[in-house]
Amino acid sequence: MWFKVLSLLIAVALLGKAIIALLGPRRFYAVRQSHYASETLPAKLLVPPVLVLAVTGVTWYATIFHYRPCGWVLTGFLTLISCLSLDQVFRWQKHRARLLKVVANPKVWYFDCLLVALGSGFAALGLFVY
């Protein structure tokens, strides 16, 4: 049950972000550009890494104490995302320079389509595997 809930939580987060970005890309990416234009890390961008680290901790707990054979897919994915979140926080200048270019690109919707595919994969994982 742990992995099912966590997998569906990840699916909702990925699909939610992607759908919002695909339905209102101008506004969504204008806000993103303002975040990445800032020289210092905006305080509100500290919330997602904290949430990701908390969910990763729960996933590791589930992996150790409620083992499921396919649980490592979820644990590995969240561990990778946690590392990337920490990289964003501790190397903000380099991260913001890269992502400022990404969000300014008119083809950024490709990334959102990738998130829809990933979110659908995690939904299928949660519904059919766990």
N, CA, C and O atoms as CSV, one atom per row, in Angstrom:
chain,resi,resn,atom,element,x,y,z
A,1,MET,N,N,0.811,-1.193,0.000
A,1,MET,CA,C,0.000,0.000,0.000
A,1,MET,C,C,0.861,1.266,0.000
A,1,MET,O,O,0.495,2.260,-0.627
A,2,TRP,N,N,1.995,1.239,0.693
A,2,TRP,CA,C,2.874,2.399,0.752
A,2,TRP,C,C,3.285,2.852,-0.650
A,2,TRP,O,O,3.202,4.031,-0.992
A,3,PHE,N,N,3.728,1.888,-1.443
A,3,PHE,CA,C,4.223,2.227,-2.769
A,3,PHE,C,C,3.102,2.673,-3.691
A,3,PHE,O,O,3.307,3.523,-4.558
A,4,LYS,N,N,1.932,2.110,-3.511
A,4,LYS,CA,C,0.787,2.515,-4.332
A,4,LYS,C,C,0.473,3.993,-4.081
A,4,LYS,O,O,0.305,4.764,-5.026
A,5,VAL,N,N,0.396,4.382,-2.816
A,5,VAL,CA,C,0.086,5.768,-2.467
A,5,VAL,C,C,1.187,6.708,-2.959
A,5,VAL,O,O,0.902,7.759,-3.533
A,6,LEU,N,N,2.434,6.328,-2.733
A,6,LEU,CA,C,3.547,7.173,-3.165
A,6,LEU,C,C,3.606,7.303,-4.689
A,6,LEU,O,O,3.853,8.389,-5.214
A,7,SER,N,N,3.383,6.217,-5.380
A,7,SER,CA,C,3.391,6.246,-6.838
A,7,SER,C,C,2.271,7.134,-7.376
A,7,SER,O,O,2.488,7.914,-8.303
A,8,LEU,N,N,1.091,7.019,-6.808
A,8,LEU,CA,C,-0.023,7.862,-7.249
A,8,LEU,C,C,0.193,9.320,-6.876
A,8,LEU,O,O,-0.237,10.214,-7.605
A,9,LEU,N,N,0.854,9.573,-5.753
A,9,LEU,CA,C,1.189,10.946,-5.361
A,9,LEU,C,C,2.139,11.576,-6.373
A,9,LEU,O,O,1.957,12.726,-6.772
A,10,ILE,N,N,3.147,10.825,-6.783
A,10,ILE,CA,C,4.083,11.320,-7.789
A,10,ILE,C,C,3.354,11.550,-9.117
A,10,ILE,O,O,3.594,12.547,-9.798
A,11,ALA,N,N,2.472,10.631,-9.474
A,11,ALA,CA,C,1.721,10.767,-10.727
A,11,ALA,C,C,0.873,12.033,-10.723
A,11,ALA,O,O,0.840,12.765,-11.712
A,12,VAL,N,N,0.191,12.287,-9.616
A,12,VAL,CA,C,-0.648,13.485,-9.519
A,12,VAL,C,C,0.214,14.745,-9.617
A,12,VAL,O,O,-0.170,15.703,-10.288
A,13,ALA,N,N,1.367,14.754,-8.960
A,13,ALA,CA,C,2.246,15.922,-9.001
A,13,ALA,C,C,2.765,16.170,-10.418
A,13,ALA,O,O,2.737,17.301,-10.901
A,14,LEU,N,N,3.235,15.123,-11.076
A,14,LEU,CA,C,3.761,15.281,-12.434
A,14,LEU,C,C,2.681,15.678,-13.427
A,14,LEU,O,O,2.865,16.594,-14.229
A,15,LEU,N,N,1.552,14.978,-13.366
A,15,LEU,CA,C,0.457,15.298,-14.291
A,15,LEU,C,C,-0.120,16.684,-14.019
A,15,LEU,O,O,-0.451,17.414,-14.953
A,16,GLY,N,N,-0.240,17.046,-12.742
A,16,GLY,CA,C,-0.761,18.365,-12.389
A,16,GLY,C,C,0.116,19.491,-12.922
A,16,GLY,O,O,-0.386,20.444,-13.518
A,17,LYS,N,N,1.418,19.382,-12.708
A,17,LYS,CA,C,2.347,20.408,-13.205
A,17,LYS,C,C,2.287,20.489,-14.719
A,17,LYS,O,O,2.226,21.580,-15.285
A,18,ALA,N,N,2.302,19.339,-15.374
A,18,ALA,CA,C,2.312,19.321,-16.835
A,18,ALA,C,C,1.017,19.890,-17.415
A,18,ALA,O,O,1.054,20.660,-18.375
A,19,ILE,N,N,-0.106,19.521,-16.849
A,19,ILE,CA,C,-1.394,19.998,-17.370
A,19,ILE,C,C,-1.527,21.504,-17.174
A,19,ILE,O,O,-1.985,22.211,-18.072
A,20,ILE,N,N,-1.127,21.994,-16.001
A,20,ILE,CA,C,-1.182,23.441,-15.758
A,20,ILE,C,C,-0.288,24.173,-16.755
A,20,ILE,O,O,-0.679,25.200,-17.311
A,21,ALA,N,N,0.913,23.641,-16.978
A,21,ALA,CA,C,1.846,24.286,-17.908
A,21,ALA,C,C,1.341,24.218,-19.348
A,21,ALA,O,O,1.519,25.166,-20.114
A,22,LEU,N,N,0.716,23.110,-19.716
A,22,LEU,CA,C,0.212,22.985,-21.089
A,22,LEU,C,C,-1.036,23.833,-21.330
A,22,LEU,O,O,-1.245,24.310,-22.445
A,23,LEU,N,N,-1.867,24.028,-20.309
A,23,LEU,CA,C,-3.090,24.807,-20.476
A,23,LEU,C,C,-2.840,26.316,-20.444
A,23,LEU,O,O,-3.533,27.081,-21.115
A,24,GLY,N,N,-1.853,26.735,-19.664
A,24,GLY,CA,C,-1.552,28.174,-19.587
A,24,GLY,C,C,-0.068,28.430,-19.635
A,24,GLY,O,O,0.511,28.890,-18.652
A,25,PRO,N,N,0.564,28.141,-20.765
A,25,PRO,CA,C,2.031,28.212,-20.808
A,25,PRO,C,C,2.608,29.613,-20.630
A,25,PRO,O,O,3.657,29.771,-20.005
A,26,ARG,N,N,1.947,30.617,-21.162
A,26,ARG,CA,C,2.505,31.976,-21.055
A,26,ARG,C,C,2.624,32.411,-19.606
A,26,ARG,O,O,3.682,32.857,-19.161
A,27,ARG,N,N,1.546,32.280,-18.888
A,27,ARG,CA,C,1.548,32.708,-17.479
A,27,ARG,C,C,2.468,31.817,-16.648
A,27,ARG,O,O,3.250,32.312,-15.835
A,28,PHE,N,N,2.375,30.502,-16.853
A,28,PHE,CA,C,3.180,29.567,-16.082
A,28,PHE,C,C,4.670,29.847,-16.265
A,28,PHE,O,O,5.413,29.936,-15.287
A,29,TYR,N,N,5.100,29.982,-17.503
A,29,TYR,CA,C,6.524,30.177,-17.758
A,29,TYR,C,C,6.976,31.611,-17.519
A,29,TYR,O,O,8.169,31.854,-17.337
A,30,ALA,N,N,6.053,32.563,-17.515
A,30,ALA,CA,C,6.418,33.932,-17.127
A,30,ALA,C,C,6.791,33.964,-15.649
A,30,ALA,O,O,7.751,34.626,-15.254
A,31,VAL,N,N,6.027,33.245,-14.842
A,31,VAL,CA,C,6.351,33.154,-13.412
A,31,VAL,C,C,7.685,32.449,-13.229
A,31,VAL,O,O,8.510,32.875,-12.420
A,32,ARG,N,N,7.899,31.376,-13.974
A,32,ARG,CA,C,9.174,30.652,-13.897
A,32,ARG,C,C,10.343,31.551,-14.291
A,32,ARG,O,O,11.391,31.533,-13.645
A,33,GLN,N,N,10.162,32.332,-15.344
A,33,GLN,CA,C,11.237,33.228,-15.776
A,33,GLN,C,C,11.566,34.252,-14.697
A,33,GLN,O,O,12.732,34.586,-14.487
A,34,SER,N,N,10.535,34.751,-14.013
A,34,SER,CA,C,10.806,35.712,-12.937
A,34,SER,C,C,11.565,35.052,-11.787
A,34,SER,O,O,12.417,35.688,-11.165
A,35,HIS,N,N,11.268,33.790,-11.499
A,35,HIS,CA,C,12.015,33.067,-10.461
A,35,HIS,C,C,13.475,32.916,-10.854
A,35,HIS,O,O,14.372,33.202,-10.061
A,36,TYR,N,N,13.708,32.466,-12.075
A,36,TYR,CA,C,15.073,32.191,-12.516
A,36,TYR,C,C,15.858,33.461,-12.828
A,36,TYR,O,O,17.084,33.410,-12.922
A,37,ALA,N,N,15.194,34.583,-12.988
A,37,ALA,CA,C,15.888,35.844,-13.221
A,37,ALA,C,C,16.483,36.396,-11.927
A,37,ALA,O,O,17.374,37.244,-11.962
A,38,SER,N,N,15.998,35.922,-10.809
A,38,SER,CA,C,16.472,36.403,-9.508
A,38,SER,C,C,17.886,35.901,-9.219
A,38,SER,O,O,18.187,34.722,-9.404
A,39,GLU,N,N,18.745,36.809,-8.763
A,39,GLU,CA,C,20.126,36.442,-8.427
A,39,GLU,C,C,20.184,35.517,-7.209
A,39,GLU,O,O,21.048,34.645,-7.120
A,40,THR,N,N,19.259,35.719,-6.280
A,40,THR,CA,C,19.228,34.872,-5.084
A,40,THR,C,C,18.041,33.923,-5.180
A,40,THR,O,O,17.046,34.216,-5.843
A,41,LEU,N,N,18.159,32.811,-4.526
A,41,LEU,CA,C,17.102,31.807,-4.544
A,41,LEU,C,C,15.859,32.345,-3.835
A,41,LEU,O,O,15.926,32.666,-2.648
A,42,PRO,N,N,14.721,32.451,-4.538
A,42,PRO,CA,C,13.485,32.903,-3.879
A,42,PRO,C,C,13.072,31.905,-2.789
A,42,PRO,O,O,13.191,30.692,-2.958
A,43,ALA,N,N,12.589,32.445,-1.678
A,43,ALA,CA,C,12.237,31.603,-0.522
A,43,ALA,C,C,11.189,30.560,-0.875
A,43,ALA,O,O,11.231,29.446,-0.353
A,44,LYS,N,N,10.249,30.899,-1.751
A,44,LYS,CA,C,9.197,29.938,-2.079
A,44,LYS,C,C,9.724,28.744,-2.872
A,44,LYS,O,O,9.047,27.720,-2.961
A,45,LEU,N,N,10.917,28.859,-3.446
A,45,LEU,CA,C,11.505,27.724,-4.148
A,45,LEU,C,C,12.224,26.766,-3.199
A,45,LEU,O,O,12.773,25.758,-3.643
A,46,LEU,N,N,12.228,27.064,-1.916
A,46,LEU,CA,C,12.778,26.134,-0.927
A,46,LEU,C,C,11.741,25.092,-0.497
A,46,LEU,O,O,12.100,24.049,0.049
A,47,VAL,N,N,10.478,25.368,-0.737
A,47,VAL,CA,C,9.416,24.445,-0.326
A,47,VAL,C,C,9.451,23.127,-1.112
A,47,VAL,O,O,9.405,22.066,-0.490
A,48,PRO,N,N,9.531,23.145,-2.446
A,48,PRO,CA,C,9.551,21.866,-3.170
A,48,PRO,C,C,10.690,20.923,-2.766
A,48,PRO,O,O,10.440,19.729,-2.603
A,49,PRO,N,N,11.932,21.402,-2.597
A,49,PRO,CA,C,12.961,20.455,-2.162
A,49,PRO,C,C,12.674,19.831,-0.794
A,49,PRO,O,O,12.975,18.659,-0.572
A,50,VAL,N,N,12.107,20.596,0.101
A,50,VAL,CA,C,11.770,20.047,1.423
A,50,VAL,C,C,10.702,18.960,1.284
A,50,VAL,O,O,10.795,17.909,1.918
A,51,LEU,N,N,9.694,19.214,0.460
A,51,LEU,CA,C,8.648,18.215,0.236
A,51,LEU,C,C,9.204,16.962,-0.438
A,51,LEU,O,O,8.859,15.841,-0.061
A,52,VAL,N,N,10.058,17.157,-1.428
A,52,VAL,CA,C,10.644,16.011,-2.133
A,52,VAL,C,C,11.508,15.189,-1.183
A,52,VAL,O,O,11.467,13.959,-1.218
A,53,LEU,N,N,12.283,15.852,-0.342
A,53,LEU,CA,C,13.105,15.124,0.625
A,53,LEU,C,C,12.245,14.359,1.627
A,53,LEU,O,O,12.588,13.240,2.010
A,54,ALA,N,N,11.135,14.952,2.052
A,54,ALA,CA,C,10.239,14.264,2.985
A,54,ALA,C,C,9.620,13.020,2.338
A,54,ALA,O,O,9.573,11.955,2.955
A,55,VAL,N,N,9.153,13.156,1.116
A,55,VAL,CA,C,8.557,12.014,0.418
A,55,VAL,C,C,9.622,10.945,0.138
A,55,VAL,O,O,9.329,9.750,0.188
A,56,THR,N,N,10.840,11.368,-0.153
A,56,THR,CA,C,11.929,10.409,-0.363
A,56,THR,C,C,12.222,9.644,0.920
A,56,THR,O,O,12.474,8.440,0.882
A,57,GLY,N,N,12.192,10.331,2.044
A,57,GLY,CA,C,12.378,9.659,3.329
A,57,GLY,C,C,11.307,8.609,3.584
A,57,GLY,O,O,11.607,7.512,4.056
A,58,VAL,N,N,10.063,8.941,3.273
A,58,VAL,CA,C,8.965,7.981,3.421
A,58,VAL,C,C,9.165,6.796,2.476
A,58,VAL,O,O,8.893,5.651,2.836
A,59,THR,N,N,9.637,7.079,1.283
A,59,THR,CA,C,9.871,6.007,0.312
A,59,THR,C,C,10.983,5.071,0.781
A,59,THR,O,O,10.870,3.853,0.641
A,60,TRP,N,N,12.042,5.630,1.330
A,60,TRP,CA,C,13.111,4.774,1.859
A,60,TRP,C,C,12.611,3.946,3.039
A,60,TRP,O,O,12.977,2.779,3.180
A,61,TYR,N,N,11.776,4.546,3.885
A,61,TYR,CA,C,11.168,3.789,4.987
A,61,TYR,C,C,10.367,2.609,4.420
A,61,TYR,O,O,10.503,1.476,4.883
A,62,ALA,N,N,9.541,2.887,3.425
A,62,ALA,CA,C,8.734,1.827,2.820
A,62,ALA,C,C,9.607,0.770,2.155
A,62,ALA,O,O,9.291,-0.418,2.204
A,63,THR,N,N,10.690,1.191,1.541
A,63,THR,CA,C,11.586,0.244,0.877
A,63,THR,C,C,12.249,-0.687,1.894
A,63,THR,O,O,12.393,-1.884,1.643
A,64,ILE,N,N,12.641,-0.150,3.013
A,64,ILE,CA,C,13.342,-0.946,4.030
A,64,ILE,C,C,12.379,-1.810,4.836
A,64,ILE,O,O,12.666,-2.982,5.078
A,65,PHE,N,N,11.253,-1.260,5.253
A,65,PHE,CA,C,10.364,-1.971,6.178
A,65,PHE,C,C,9.136,-2.603,5.538
A,65,PHE,O,O,8.495,-3.451,6.159
A,66,HIS,N,N,8.793,-2.219,4.325
A,66,HIS,CA,C,7.618,-2.769,3.633
A,66,HIS,C,C,8.022,-3.120,2.202
A,66,HIS,O,O,7.409,-2.650,1.243
A,67,TYR,N,N,9.029,-3.927,2.070
A,67,TYR,CA,C,9.664,-4.196,0.786
A,67,TYR,C,C,8.687,-4.755,-0.242
A,67,TYR,O,O,7.873,-5.630,0.054
A,68,ARG,N,N,8.792,-4.225,-1.459
A,68,ARG,CA,C,8.098,-4.743,-2.646
A,68,ARG,C,C,9.136,-4.836,-3.746
A,68,ARG,O,O,9.998,-3.962,-3.847
A,69,PRO,N,N,9.079,-5.871,-4.577
A,69,PRO,CA,C,10.106,-6.045,-5.615
A,69,PRO,C,C,10.281,-4.845,-6.545
A,69,PRO,O,O,11.411,-4.528,-6.915
A,70,CYS,N,N,9.223,-4.185,-6.923
A,70,CYS,CA,C,9.347,-3.035,-7.834
A,70,CYS,C,C,9.470,-1.711,-7.088
A,70,CYS,O,O,9.433,-0.645,-7.704
A,71,GLY,N,N,9.612,-1.771,-5.792
A,71,GLY,CA,C,9.723,-0.553,-4.991
A,71,GLY,C,C,10.967,0.260,-5.290
A,71,GLY,O,O,10.991,1.472,-5.073
A,72,TRP,N,N,11.999,-0.401,-5.787
A,72,TRP,CA,C,13.239,0.304,-6.085
A,72,TRP,C,C,13.088,1.280,-7.238
A,72,TRP,O,O,13.862,2.232,-7.344
A,73,VAL,N,N,12.119,1.066,-8.093
A,73,VAL,CA,C,11.875,2.023,-9.180
A,73,VAL,C,C,11.502,3.372,-8.577
A,73,VAL,O,O,12.046,4.409,-8.955
A,74,LEU,N,N,10.580,3.340,-7.648
A,74,LEU,CA,C,10.114,4.548,-6.985
A,74,LEU,C,C,11.211,5.157,-6.120
A,74,LEU,O,O,11.421,6.370,-6.136
A,75,THR,N,N,11.900,4.323,-5.374
A,75,THR,CA,C,12.948,4.805,-4.481
A,75,THR,C,C,14.090,5.440,-5.273
A,75,THR,O,O,14.595,6.499,-4.901
A,76,GLY,N,N,14.486,4.807,-6.340
A,76,GLY,CA,C,15.551,5.360,-7.172
A,76,GLY,C,C,15.154,6.676,-7.810
A,76,GLY,O,O,15.938,7.624,-7.828
A,77,PHE,N,N,13.930,6.738,-8.337
A,77,PHE,CA,C,13.460,7.968,-8.969
A,77,PHE,C,C,13.433,9.115,-7.968
A,77,PHE,O,O,13.921,10.207,-8.260
A,78,LEU,N,N,12.868,8.876,-6.795
A,78,LEU,CA,C,12.774,9.951,-5.804
A,78,LEU,C,C,14.136,10.341,-5.246
A,78,LEU,O,O,14.362,11.509,-4.932
A,79,THR,N,N,15.037,9.387,-5.119
A,79,THR,CA,C,16.379,9.717,-4.661
A,79,THR,C,C,17.080,10.612,-5.682
A,79,THR,O,O,17.762,11.566,-5.309
A,80,LEU,N,N,16.915,10.307,-6.955
A,80,LEU,CA,C,17.481,11.143,-8.016
A,80,LEU,C,C,16.882,12.548,-7.977
A,80,LEU,O,O,17.609,13.537,-8.068
A,81,ILE,N,N,15.571,12.635,-7.842
A,81,ILE,CA,C,14.907,13.942,-7.798
A,81,ILE,C,C,15.346,14.728,-6.560
A,81,ILE,O,O,15.495,15.948,-6.625
A,82,SER,N,N,15.553,14.044,-5.441
A,82,SER,CA,C,16.039,14.713,-4.230
A,82,SER,C,C,17.431,15.290,-4.444
A,82,SER,O,O,17.715,16.415,-4.031
A,83,CYS,N,N,18.288,14.524,-5.085
A,83,CYS,CA,C,19.646,15.012,-5.371
A,83,CYS,C,C,19.596,16.226,-6.292
A,83,CYS,O,O,20.336,17.189,-6.094
A,84,LEU,N,N,18.736,16.183,-7.286
A,84,LEU,CA,C,18.593,17.331,-8.193
A,84,LEU,C,C,18.030,18.552,-7.470
A,84,LEU,O,O,18.419,19.683,-7.761
A,85,SER,N,N,17.113,18.323,-6.529
A,85,SER,CA,C,16.555,19.436,-5.749
A,85,SER,C,C,17.629,20.083,-4.883
A,85,SER,O,O,17.699,21.308,-4.778
A,86,LEU,N,N,18.461,19.258,-4.267
A,86,LEU,CA,C,19.544,19.811,-3.453
A,86,LEU,C,C,20.561,20.540,-4.325
A,86,LEU,O,O,21.107,21.568,-3.921
A,87,ASP,N,N,20.813,20.014,-5.510
A,87,ASP,CA,C,21.711,20.684,-6.445
A,87,ASP,C,C,21.167,22.056,-6.813
A,87,ASP,O,O,21.923,23.022,-6.913
A,88,GLN,N,N,19.866,22.144,-7.015
A,88,GLN,CA,C,19.230,23.425,-7.338
A,88,GLN,C,C,19.443,24.424,-6.216
A,88,GLN,O,O,19.748,25.590,-6.467
A,89,VAL,N,N,19.284,23.978,-4.993
A,89,VAL,CA,C,19.406,24.881,-3.849
A,89,VAL,C,C,20.856,25.331,-3.655
A,89,VAL,O,O,21.111,26.522,-3.472
A,90,PHE,N,N,21.795,24.406,-3.693
A,90,PHE,CA,C,23.177,24.729,-3.362
A,90,PHE,C,C,23.984,25.319,-4.519
A,90,PHE,O,O,25.015,25.954,-4.300
A,91,ARG,N,N,23.515,25.110,-5.745
A,91,ARG,CA,C,24.207,25.690,-6.901
A,91,ARG,C,C,23.228,26.523,-7.717
A,91,ARG,O,O,23.078,26.325,-8.923
A,92,TRP,N,N,22.573,27.443,-7.053
A,92,TRP,CA,C,21.506,28.232,-7.646
A,92,TRP,C,C,21.965,29.009,-8.880
A,92,TRP,O,O,21.249,29.044,-9.881
A,93,GLN,N,N,23.120,29.620,-8.828
A,93,GLN,CA,C,23.569,30.460,-9.948
A,93,GLN,C,C,23.689,29.659,-11.243
A,93,GLN,O,O,23.229,30.106,-12.294
A,94,LYS,N,N,24.290,28.506,-11.173
A,94,LYS,CA,C,24.453,27.678,-12.368
A,94,LYS,C,C,23.093,27.117,-12.817
A,94,LYS,O,O,22.793,27.075,-14.010
A,95,HIS,N,N,22.288,26.693,-11.853
A,95,HIS,CA,C,20.965,26.119,-12.145
A,95,HIS,C,C,20.060,27.154,-12.807
A,95,HIS,O,O,19.391,26.861,-13.798
A,96,ARG,N,N,20.046,28.345,-12.262
A,96,ARG,CA,C,19.144,29.374,-12.793
A,96,ARG,C,C,19.558,29.792,-14.202
A,96,ARG,O,O,18.699,30.085,-15.033
A,97,ALA,N,N,20.843,29.823,-14.477
A,97,ALA,CA,C,21.304,30.192,-15.816
A,97,ALA,C,C,20.853,29.163,-16.850
A,97,ALA,O,O,20.425,29.523,-17.947
A,98,ARG,N,N,20.950,27.883,-16.497
A,98,ARG,CA,C,20.515,26.825,-17.420
A,98,ARG,C,C,19.006,26.878,-17.641
A,98,ARG,O,O,18.535,26.825,-18.777
A,99,LEU,N,N,18.257,26.982,-16.552
A,99,LEU,CA,C,16.800,26.914,-16.681
A,99,LEU,C,C,16.190,28.194,-17.234
A,99,LEU,O,O,15.091,28.161,-17.788
A,100,LEU,N,N,16.868,29.299,-17.097
A,100,LEU,CA,C,16.373,30.530,-17.718
A,100,LEU,C,C,16.350,30.368,-19.231
A,100,LEU,O,O,15.441,30.861,-19.898
A,101,LYS,N,N,17.348,29.678,-19.772
A,101,LYS,CA,C,17.371,29.385,-21.211
A,101,LYS,C,C,16.260,28.399,-21.582
A,101,LYS,O,O,15.624,28.533,-22.627
A,102,VAL,N,N,16.040,27.422,-20.728
A,102,VAL,CA,C,15.027,26.391,-21.022
A,102,VAL,C,C,13.631,26.988,-21.056
A,102,VAL,O,O,12.876,26.740,-21.996
A,103,VAL,N,N,13.275,27.777,-20.038
A,103,VAL,CA,C,11.905,28.309,-19.993
A,103,VAL,C,C,11.670,29.393,-21.029
A,103,VAL,O,O,10.519,29.704,-21.334
A,104,ALA,N,N,12.727,29.979,-21.578
A,104,ALA,CA,C,12.568,30.985,-22.631
A,104,ALA,C,C,12.392,30.344,-24.006
A,104,ALA,O,O,11.988,31.011,-24.958
A,105,ASN,N,N,12.692,29.064,-24.106
A,105,ASN,CA,C,12.588,28.349,-25.377
A,105,ASN,C,C,11.114,28.105,-25.724
A,105,ASN,O,O,10.367,27.626,-24.871
A,106,PRO,N,N,10.674,28.418,-26.943
A,106,PRO,CA,C,9.271,28.193,-27.312
A,106,PRO,C,C,8.884,26.711,-27.339
A,106,PRO,O,O,7.699,26.383,-27.279
A,107,LYS,N,N,9.857,25.827,-27.428
A,107,LYS,CA,C,9.557,24.396,-27.459
A,107,LYS,C,C,9.637,23.746,-26.081
A,107,LYS,O,O,9.857,22.540,-25.973
A,108,VAL,N,N,9.462,24.536,-25.040
A,108,VAL,CA,C,9.521,24.006,-23.678
A,108,VAL,C,C,8.360,23.045,-23.403
A,108,VAL,O,O,8.406,22.275,-22.444
A,109,TRP,N,N,7.338,23.087,-24.227
A,109,TRP,CA,C,6.193,22.199,-24.025
A,109,TRP,C,C,6.583,20.736,-24.225
A,109,TRP,O,O,5.875,19.846,-23.755
A,110,TYR,N,N,7.701,20.471,-24.916
A,110,TYR,CA,C,8.191,19.089,-25.029
A,110,TYR,C,C,8.456,18.503,-23.643
A,110,TYR,O,O,8.156,17.341,-23.372
A,111,PHE,N,N,9.019,19.331,-22.784
A,111,PHE,CA,C,9.297,18.900,-21.422
A,111,PHE,C,C,8.001,18.541,-20.691
A,111,PHE,O,O,7.950,17.561,-19.948
A,112,ASP,N,N,6.959,19.341,-20.908
A,112,ASP,CA,C,5.675,19.058,-20.269
A,112,ASP,C,C,5.060,17.767,-20.796
A,112,ASP,O,O,4.417,17.035,-20.044
A,113,CYS,N,N,5.250,17.487,-22.065
A,113,CYS,CA,C,4.775,16.215,-22.627
A,113,CYS,C,C,5.531,15.037,-22.015
A,113,CYS,O,O,4.948,13.980,-21.773
A,114,LEU,N,N,6.815,15.218,-21.767
A,114,LEU,CA,C,7.595,14.189,-21.082
A,114,LEU,C,C,7.064,13.959,-19.672
A,114,LEU,O,O,7.006,12.820,-19.207
A,115,LEU,N,N,6.676,15.034,-18.990
A,115,LEU,CA,C,6.108,14.893,-17.648
A,115,LEU,C,C,4.764,14.164,-17.680
A,115,LEU,O,O,4.455,13.400,-16.766
A,116,VAL,N,N,3.967,14.390,-18.719
A,116,VAL,CA,C,2.707,13.650,-18.855
A,116,VAL,C,C,2.996,12.157,-19.007
A,116,VAL,O,O,2.326,11.325,-18.395
A,117,ALA,N,N,3.985,11.825,-19.818
A,117,ALA,CA,C,4.350,10.411,-20.001
A,117,ALA,C,C,4.866,9.806,-18.700
A,117,ALA,O,O,4.475,8.696,-18.341
A,118,LEU,N,N,5.735,10.516,-17.991
A,118,LEU,CA,C,6.241,10.019,-16.707
A,118,LEU,C,C,5.118,9.871,-15.688
A,118,LEU,O,O,5.036,8.862,-14.986
A,119,GLY,N,N,4.258,10.874,-15.610
A,119,GLY,CA,C,3.129,10.814,-14.681
A,119,GLY,C,C,2.199,9.667,-14.996
A,119,GLY,O,O,1.708,8.998,-14.086
A,120,SER,N,N,1.951,9.430,-16.261
A,120,SER,CA,C,1.110,8.299,-16.663
A,120,SER,C,C,1.778,6.975,-16.300
A,120,SER,O,O,1.115,6.023,-15.888
A,121,GLY,N,N,3.089,6.931,-16.457
A,121,GLY,CA,C,3.822,5.722,-16.074
A,121,GLY,C,C,3.731,5.448,-14.591
A,121,GLY,O,O,3.535,4.301,-14.189
A,122,PHE,N,N,3.868,6.470,-13.767
A,122,PHE,CA,C,3.755,6.286,-12.315
A,122,PHE,C,C,2.309,5.951,-11.917
A,122,PHE,O,O,2.092,5.194,-10.971
A,123,ALA,N,N,1.330,6.504,-12.623
A,123,ALA,CA,C,-0.064,6.146,-12.348
A,123,ALA,C,C,-0.296,4.672,-12.667
A,123,ALA,O,O,-0.931,3.959,-11.890
A,124,ALA,N,N,0.214,4.217,-13.806
A,124,ALA,CA,C,0.081,2.808,-14.174
A,124,ALA,C,C,0.816,1.916,-13.181
A,124,ALA,O,O,0.325,0.847,-12.820
A,125,LEU,N,N,1.984,2.352,-12.742
A,125,LEU,CA,C,2.745,1.609,-11.739
A,125,LEU,C,C,1.944,1.476,-10.452
A,125,LEU,O,O,1.870,0.396,-9.867
A,126,GLY,N,N,1.348,2.576,-10.015
A,126,GLY,CA,C,0.555,2.561,-8.790
A,126,GLY,C,C,-0.724,1.746,-8.898
A,126,GLY,O,O,-1.133,1.091,-7.940
A,127,LEU,N,N,-1.350,1.786,-10.061
A,127,LEU,CA,C,-2.629,1.088,-10.227
A,127,LEU,C,C,-2.468,-0.395,-10.541
A,127,LEU,O,O,-3.266,-1.214,-10.085
A,128,PHE,N,N,-1.444,-0.747,-11.315
A,128,PHE,CA,C,-1.354,-2.130,-11.804
A,128,PHE,C,C,-0.228,-2.960,-11.190
A,128,PHE,O,O,-0.306,-4.188,-11.189
A,129,VAL,N,N,0.814,-2.317,-10.670
A,129,VAL,CA,C,1.934,-3.094,-10.140
A,129,VAL,C,C,1.865,-3.190,-8.631
A,129,VAL,O,O,2.003,-4.276,-8.067
A,130,TYR,N,N,1.652,-2.055,-7.972
A,130,TYR,CA,C,1.643,-2.073,-6.514
A,130,TYR,C,C,0.255,-2.392,-6.026
A,130,TYR,O,O,0.026,-2.457,-4.818
